[in-house]
């Protein structure tokens, strides 16, 4: 997992899609939490999973405009 997280990414992606799926996660108590996925499409058309993040469940539609707390890249809020 560490190797995958630290792998080099492409410098340019033709498109980046960000979406979420809500799943039940038990952390002392079962709750619905979103799992966010960022998927990039390379210039040659290959799909790359850029990252996955678990949300807290309190995010709304505005969350897609923000970067998850654990993902710190230049330009993230």
C-alpha positions in Angstrom: 0.0 0.0 0.0 2.8 2.4 0.9 4.4 1.7 -2.5 1.1 2.5 -4.3 0.6 5.7 -2.3 4.1 7.0 -3.1 4.2 6.1 -6.8 4.9 8.8 -9.3 1.8 10.2 -11.1 1.6 11.6 -14.6 2.4 15.3 -15.0 -0.8 15.9 -17.0 -4.2 14.2 -17.1 -6.7 14.8 -19.9 -9.5 14.6 -17.3 -9.9 14.0 -13.6 -13.1 12.6 -12.1 -14.0 12.8 -8.4 -16.9 10.8 -7.0 -18.0 9.0 -3.9 -19.8 6.0 -2.7 -21.4 5.8 0.7 -20.7 2.7 2.7 -21.5 1.5 6.2 -18.3 1.5 8.4 -18.1 0.3 11.9 -15.8 2.3 14.1 -17.2 1.6 17.6 -20.6 2.4 16.0 -21.9 1.6 12.5 -22.3 4.8 10.4 -22.7 5.7 6.7 -19.4 7.3 5.5 -18.4 8.4 2.0 -15.4 6.9 0.3 -14.0 9.4 -2.2 -12.2 8.3 -5.4 -10.1 10.5 -7.7 -9.6 8.9 -11.1 -7.4 10.5 -13.8 -7.5 9.7 -17.5 -4.0 9.9 -19.1 -3.4 11.5 -22.5 -3.2 8.0 -24.0 -6.7 7.1 -22.5 -5.5 4.9 -19.6 -7.5 5.3 -16.3 -5.4 5.8 -13.1 -6.8 5.8 -9.6 -5.1 8.8 -8.1 -6.3 8.4 -4.6 -9.0 7.1 -2.2 -10.2 8.9 1.0 -12.7 8.1 3.7 -14.9 11.1 4.7 -16.5 11.6 8.0 -20.0 11.6 6.7 -20.6 15.3 7.5 -19.5 16.6 4.1 -22.0 18.0 1.7 -21.8 18.7 -2.0 -19.4 21.5 -1.3 -16.8 18.9 -0.2 -16.0 18.2 -3.9 -14.5 21.8 -4.0 -12.1 21.0 -1.2 -9.2 18.6 -0.8 -9.5 15.9 1.9 -7.5 16.8 5.1 -5.1 13.9 4.6 -4.2 14.9 1.0 -1.9 17.9 1.1 -0.9 19.2 -2.3 -0.2 22.7 -3.4 -3.5 24.4 -4.2 -5.6 22.4 -1.8 -7.7 24.4 0.7 
